Amino acid sequence: MFTVWACKQIMMSYKINTSWRFLRKHLLSKRRLYSEHTITF
């Protein structure tokens, strides 16, 4: 039971990490395109 839960937690964190990385990459490319118009994080 615990291993299934741990596996789900790992998968969730992995998905969040990959999506966050993609989002950051997307934001950075946008920032390059319109440098003065973007909101900086």
Secondary structure, 3 states (H helix, E strand, C coil): CHHHHHHHHHHHHHHHHHHHHHHHHHHHHHHHHCCCCCCCC
